[in-house]
Amino acid sequence: MEVPILKQGLYLIASIQSALTDADLSALREALIERVGKYRARGVIVDVTALDVMDSFAVRTLRDIAHMARLRGAETVIVGIQPEVAFAMVQLGLTLKASRPRSTSRRGSPFWIGRAGSASTVCKDGVPVGAPVAEELLVAITSDVDVVSARQKGRELAAEAGFSSGDQTVIAAAISEIARNILMYAKRGEIALRTVMNGDLDGLIVVARDQGPGIPDVARALQDGYSTSGGLGLGLPGARR
């Protein structure tokens, strides 16, 4: 979806009005930078109020906009970050402050997120032992549109399980990271979502499946800042957190 860009004097205002795919974000970056040069703009305002998730790709794109605009003589201001989105960014270790990424391999693994209950719950393959598990909801991952769909489905299930709005956003952001990892390194795969109950503990199980090449060094791939794709290196470590 194309993001409208308004010119107001020497300033450009981009108002994001819905969830964006990676391609949409990239197109916004190119359009803004082109217009900064064309109009010799002195400032760029990006309104992200409509974004319900800010994952590592979105953060990197906004950083790129700010950096490239500055090189052309314009300052950038990001406005409208929702409290839940800001909370999720902190949980995943994301910040809009510029940093230099090092050079993830990949692959997501099952992870269990509990809303309430004992930390000593016995789990097997990420599932609490003896817990009733609902039928899987499968989301095929073959394009960046599917990444958006997977995180939205995850948010819906998290809401049904009783997670707070802040936790729903964290879960959606984590799903976004592992789904993109599939797309980037394995090209296709699926995200499996299931709700689970164990006494008073309600949870959501997320499994990323693919037939990709695997991760040569898992420990290194889970280190903050390590990336083989030129990204921020925060996707898998953030999803694990």
Backbone hydrogen bonds in HBPLUS format (Angstrom, degrees):
<---DONOR---> <-ACCEPTOR-->    atom                        ^
c    i                          cat <-CA-CA->   ^        H-A-AA   ^      H-
h    n   atom  resd res      DA  || num        DHA   H-A  angle D-A-AA Bond
n    s   type  num  typ     dist DA aas  dist angle  dist       angle   num
A0015-SER N   A0004-PRO O   3.36 MM  11  6.18 153.1  2.44 163.4 170.9     1
A0006-LEU N   A0013-ILE O   2.79 MM   7  5.05 165.0  1.82 149.3 148.2     2
A0013-ILE N   A0006-LEU O   2.77 MM   7  5.05 160.4  1.81 149.5 155.7     3
A0008-GLN N   A0011-TYR O   2.77 MM   3  5.15 171.4  1.78 157.4 160.2     4
A0011-TYR N   A0008-GLN O   3.03 MM   3  5.15 156.2  2.09 117.6 124.0     5
A0042-ARG N   A0010-LEU O   2.73 MM  32  5.54 158.0  1.78 152.5 158.9     6
A0012-LEU N   A0043-GLY O   2.99 MM  31  6.39 157.5  2.05 148.2 154.3     7
A0045-ILE N   A0012-LEU O   2.80 MM  33  6.19 161.8  1.84 162.4 168.8     8
A0014-ALA N   A0045-ILE O   2.80 MM  31  6.18 166.2  1.82 168.9 173.1     9
A0047-ASP N   A0014-ALA O   2.82 MM  33  6.16 166.6  1.84 166.8 171.4    10
A0016-ILE N   A0047-ASP O   3.03 MM  31  5.97 156.6  2.09 156.5 161.4    11
A0025-LEU N   A0021-THR O   3.03 MM   4  6.36 158.3  2.08 151.1 156.4    12
A0026-SER N   A0022-ASP O   2.94 MM   4  6.18 157.6  1.99 149.0 155.2    13
A0027-ALA N   A0023-ALA O   2.92 MM   4  6.11 154.9  1.98 145.9 152.9    14
A0028-LEU N   A0024-ASP O   2.94 MM   4  6.21 150.9  2.02 146.1 154.1    15
A0029-ARG N   A0025-LEU O   3.02 MM   4  6.31 158.7  2.07 148.2 153.3    16
A0030-GLU N   A0026-SER O   3.06 MM   4  6.37 163.9  2.09 151.5 154.8    17
A0031-ALA N   A0027-ALA O   2.93 MM   4  6.08 161.6  1.97 149.4 154.9    18
A0032-LEU N   A0028-LEU O   2.92 MM   4  6.02 165.7  1.94 154.5 158.2    19
A0033-ILE N   A0029-ARG O   3.08 MM   4  6.21 169.9  2.09 151.9 154.8    20
A0034-GLU N   A0030-GLU O   2.98 MM   4  6.06 155.8  2.04 144.2 151.4    21
A0035-ARG N   A0031-ALA O   3.05 MM   4  6.22 154.9  2.12 145.2 151.5    22
A0036-VAL N   A0032-LEU O   2.84 MM   4  6.10 144.7  1.97 148.4 159.0    23
A0037-GLY N   A0033-ILE O   3.26 MM   4  6.51 159.6  2.31 145.5 148.7    24
A0038-LYS N   A0034-GLU O   2.99 MM   4  6.19 157.7  2.04 142.2 149.3    25
A0039-TYR N   A0035-ARG O   2.90 MM   4  5.81 169.4  1.92 147.3 149.3    26
A0040-ARG N   A0036-VAL O   2.90 MM   4  5.36 112.6  2.37 128.6 142.9    27
A0041-ALA N   A0036-VAL O   3.09 MM   5  4.89 140.6  2.25 127.8 137.9    28
A0075-GLU N   A0042-ARG O   3.14 MM  33  6.41 157.4  2.19 130.9 126.8    29
A0044-VAL N   A0075-GLU O   2.71 MM  31  6.12 147.0  1.82 157.7 164.7    30
A0077-VAL N   A0044-VAL O   2.79 MM  33  6.23 155.3  1.85 162.2 170.8    31
A0046-VAL N   A0077-VAL O   2.94 MM  31  6.34 163.7  1.96 161.9 166.8    32
A0079-VAL N   A0046-VAL O   2.95 MM  33  6.19 168.0  1.96 151.9 155.2    33
A0048-VAL N   A0079-VAL O   2.86 MM  31  6.19 165.5  1.89 173.9 169.3    34
A0051-LEU N   A0048-VAL O   2.96 MM   3  5.43 157.6  2.01 116.8 124.1    35
A0059-VAL N   A0055-ASP O   3.00 MM   4  6.24 165.0  2.02 158.3 163.0    36
A0060-ARG N   A0056-SER O   2.89 MM   4  5.99 160.4  1.93 143.4 149.2    37
A0061-THR N   A0057-PHE O   2.90 MM   4  6.07 156.2  1.96 147.2 153.8    38
A0062-LEU N   A0058-ALA O   2.99 MM   4  6.24 160.0  2.03 150.4 155.2    39
A0063-ARG N   A0059-VAL O   2.95 MM   4  6.19 154.6  2.02 148.9 156.4    40
A0064-ASP N   A0060-ARG O   2.87 MM   4  6.12 155.7  1.93 146.6 153.6    41
A0065-ILE N   A0061-THR O   2.93 MM   4  6.24 154.8  1.99 148.4 154.9    42
A0066-ALA N   A0062-LEU O   3.06 MM   4  6.31 164.0  2.09 147.5 151.0    43
A0067-HIS N   A0063-ARG O   2.89 MM   4  6.15 163.3  1.92 155.1 159.9    44
A0068-MET N   A0064-ASP O   2.83 MM   4  5.92 173.3  1.84 156.8 159.1    45
A0069-ALA N   A0065-ILE O   2.86 MM   4  5.84 155.6  1.92 146.7 154.1    46
A0070-ARG N   A0066-ALA O   3.05 MM   4  6.12 153.8  2.12 139.9 146.9    47
A0071-LEU N   A0067-HIS O   3.12 MM   4  6.42 150.9  2.21 144.5 152.1    48
A0072-ARG N   A0069-ALA O   2.95 MM   3  5.11 137.8  2.13  99.9 112.6    49
A0074-ALA N   A0069-ALA O   2.88 MM   5  5.09 165.6  1.90 134.6 132.9    50
A0073-GLY N   A0070-ARG O   2.92 MM   3  4.89 162.7  1.95 108.8 111.1    51
A0085-VAL N   A0082-GLN O   3.02 MM   3  5.15 118.6  2.41 100.8 116.3    52
A0086-ALA N   A0082-GLN O   2.91 MM   4  6.22 158.9  1.95 159.5 166.0    53
A0087-PHE N   A0083-PRO O   2.92 MM   4  6.14 155.3  1.98 147.4 154.2    54
A0088-ALA N   A0084-GLU O   3.01 MM   4  6.25 157.5  2.06 142.9 148.4    55
A0089-MET N   A0085-VAL O   2.94 MM   4  6.20 153.8  2.01 147.6 155.0    56
A0090-VAL N   A0086-ALA O   3.08 MM   4  6.38 154.1  2.15 147.6 153.6    57
A0091-GLN N   A0087-PHE O   3.03 MM   4  6.35 159.8  2.07 149.6 155.1    58
A0092-LEU N   A0088-ALA O   2.94 MM   4  6.18 149.7  2.04 150.0 157.7    59
A0094-LEU N   A0089-MET O   2.73 MM   5  4.83 156.2  1.79 153.7 151.4    60
A0093-GLY N   A0090-VAL O   3.10 MM   3  5.02 153.8  2.17  99.7 107.8    61
A0102-ARG N   A0225-GLY O   3.01 MM 123  5.45 136.0  2.21 140.8 153.7    62
A0111-PHE N   A0206-VAL O   3.29 MM  95  5.94 152.9  2.37 153.2 161.0    63
A0204-LEU N   A0113-ILE O   3.30 MM  91  5.74 150.2  2.40 147.6 156.2    64
A0115-ARG N   A0202-ASP O   3.03 MM  87  5.75 157.6  2.08 166.1 172.8    65
A0129-VAL N   A0122-VAL O   2.78 MM   7  5.83 163.8  1.80 149.9 154.0    66
A0124-LYS N   A0127-VAL O   2.81 MM   3  5.24 159.1  1.85 139.0 142.3    67
A0127-VAL N   A0124-LYS O   3.01 MM   3  5.24 166.7  2.02 112.6 116.5    68
A0131-ALA N   A0128-PRO O   3.12 MM   3  5.51 159.5  2.17 133.6 132.8    69
A0197-MET N   A0132-PRO O   3.30 MM  65  5.81 156.3  2.36 154.0 161.0    70
A0134-ALA N   A0195-THR O   3.03 MM  61  5.55 177.8  2.03 164.0 164.3    71
A0137-LEU N   A0193-LEU O   2.81 MM  56  5.03 155.9  1.87 146.0 154.2    72
A0193-LEU N   A0137-LEU O   2.89 MM  56  5.03 158.1  1.94 138.8 146.2    73
A0139-VAL N   A0191-ILE O   2.90 MM  52  5.19 153.8  1.97 147.7 156.2    74
A0191-ILE N   A0139-VAL O   2.91 MM  52  5.19 159.3  1.96 142.8 148.8    75
A0141-ILE N   A0189-GLY O   2.86 MM  48  5.14 178.1  1.86 131.0 131.1    76
A0189-GLY N   A0141-ILE O   3.04 MM  48  5.14 136.9  2.24 134.4 144.4    77
A0146-ASP N   A0143-SER O   3.01 MM   3  5.40 131.4  2.25 105.8 117.6    78
A0148-VAL N   A0144-ASP O   3.43 MM   4  6.80 155.1  2.50 142.6 146.4    79
A0149-SER N   A0145-VAL O   3.07 MM   4  6.40 157.1  2.13 145.2 152.0    80
A0150-ALA N   A0146-ASP O   2.82 MM   4  5.99 159.7  1.86 150.6 155.1    81
A0151-ARG N   A0147-VAL O   3.16 MM   4  6.42 164.4  2.19 149.8 153.0    82
A0152-GLN N   A0148-VAL O   3.06 MM   4  6.23 149.6  2.16 145.6 154.4    83
A0153-LYS N   A0149-SER O   2.92 MM   4  6.14 159.1  1.96 152.7 158.0    84
A0154-GLY N   A0150-ALA O   2.95 MM   4  6.13 156.2  2.01 146.3 153.3    85
A0155-ARG N   A0151-ARG O   2.99 MM   4  6.14 151.1  2.08 138.1 145.3    86
A0156-GLU N   A0152-GLN O   3.03 MM   4  6.30 155.7  2.09 145.6 151.8    87
A0157-LEU N   A0153-LYS O   3.04 MM   4  6.34 161.8  2.07 152.6 156.4    88
A0158-ALA N   A0154-GLY O   2.93 MM   4  6.08 155.6  1.99 146.3 153.8    89
A0159-ALA N   A0155-ARG O   2.92 MM   4  6.16 149.9  2.02 147.3 155.0    90
A0160-GLU N   A0156-GLU O   3.05 MM   4  6.37 154.6  2.11 144.9 151.7    91
A0161-ALA N   A0157-LEU O   2.94 MM   4  6.20 140.8  2.10 143.2 154.2    92
A0163-PHE N   A0158-ALA O   3.02 MM   5  5.52 162.3  2.05 161.0 155.3    93
A0162-GLY N   A0159-ALA O   3.07 MM   3  5.18 155.0  2.13 102.2 110.0    94
A0168-GLN N   A0164-SER O   2.87 MM   4  6.13 153.3  1.94 152.1 160.5    95
A0169-THR N   A0165-SER O   3.13 MM   4  6.34 150.8  2.22 141.0 147.4    96
A0170-VAL N   A0166-GLY O   3.09 MM   4  6.44 152.8  2.17 144.6 152.2    97
A0171-ILE N   A0167-ASP O   2.91 MM   4  6.14 164.2  1.94 153.8 157.2    98
A0172-ALA N   A0168-GLN O   2.93 MM   4  6.15 160.7  1.97 146.5 152.1    99
A0173-ALA N   A0169-THR O   2.93 MM   4  6.11 155.9  1.99 146.7 153.0   100
A0174-ALA N   A0170-VAL O   2.97 MM   4  6.24 157.3  2.02 150.0 156.1   101
A0175-ILE N   A0171-ILE O   2.94 MM   4  6.19 161.2  1.98 153.9 158.9   102
A0176-SER N   A0172-ALA O   2.94 MM   4  6.12 153.1  2.01 143.5 151.3   103
A0177-GLU N   A0173-ALA O   3.07 MM   4  6.37 149.9  2.16 145.2 152.3   104
A0178-ILE N   A0174-ALA O   3.16 MM   4  6.51 166.6  2.18 155.3 156.8   105
A0179-ALA N   A0175-ILE O   2.89 MM   4  5.95 155.0  1.95 151.9 159.5   106
A0180-ARG N   A0176-SER O   3.02 MM   4  6.08 158.4  2.07 142.2 148.1   107
A0181-ASN N   A0177-GLU O   3.01 MM   4  6.23 146.8  2.13 141.0 150.7   108
A0182-ILE N   A0178-ILE O   3.16 MM   4  6.43 149.5  2.26 139.6 145.6   109
A0183-LEU N   A0179-ALA O   3.14 MM   4  6.50 163.5  2.17 149.3 152.9   110
A0184-MET N   A0180-ARG O   2.84 MM   4  6.03 158.2  1.89 154.6 160.3   111
A0185-TYR N   A0181-ASN O   3.07 MM   4  6.09 165.6  2.09 149.8 153.0   112
A0186-ALA N   A0182-ILE O   2.79 MM   4  5.13 149.1  1.88 138.7 148.9   113
A0187-LYS N   A0182-ILE O   2.92 MM   5  6.14 120.4  2.28 151.3 154.3   114
A0190-GLU N   A0209-ARG O   2.94 MM  19  5.36 154.1  2.00 150.7 154.9   115
A0209-ARG N   A0190-GLU O   2.92 MM  19  5.36 173.9  1.93 165.0 166.3   116
A0192-ALA N   A0207-VAL O   2.84 MM  15  5.05 168.4  1.85 152.5 156.3   117
A0207-VAL N   A0192-ALA O   2.93 MM  15  5.05 160.2  1.97 147.2 152.8   118
A0194-ARG N   A0205-ILE O   3.01 MM  11  5.14 149.4  2.11 147.0 152.8   119
A0205-ILE N   A0194-ARG O   2.72 MM  11  5.14 172.1  1.73 163.8 166.4   120
A0196-VAL N   A0203-GLY O   3.07 MM   7  5.20 153.1  2.15 131.5 131.1   121
A0203-GLY N   A0196-VAL O   2.88 MM   7  5.20 154.5  1.95 160.6 158.7   122
A0198-ASN N   A0201-LEU O   2.83 MM   3  4.98 152.4  1.91 144.1 152.5   123
A0201-LEU N   A0198-ASN O   3.10 MM   3  4.98 158.5  2.14 112.8 117.2   124
A0221-ALA N   A0217-ASP O   3.01 MM   4  6.23 155.5  2.07 150.2 157.9   125
A0222-LEU N   A0218-VAL O   3.10 MM   4  6.32 133.3  2.32 147.2 158.3   126
A0223-GLN N   A0220-ARG O   3.06 MM   3  5.27 163.9  2.08 112.3 114.6   127
A0226-TYR N   A0223-GLN O   3.29 MM   3  5.86 170.8  2.30 134.2 135.3   128
A0225-GLY N   A0233-GLY O   2.74 MM   8  4.05 147.8  1.84 121.6 125.7   129
A0238-GLY N   A0234-LEU O   2.93 MM   4  5.48 144.7  2.06 127.8 138.5   130
A0239-ALA N   A0235-GLY O   2.92 MM   4  6.09 154.0  1.99 145.4 153.0   131
A0240-ARG N   A0236-LEU O   2.95 MM   4  6.15 158.0  2.00 153.9 159.1   132
A0241-ARG N   A0237-PRO O   3.06 MM   4  6.31 157.4  2.11 145.4 151.2   133
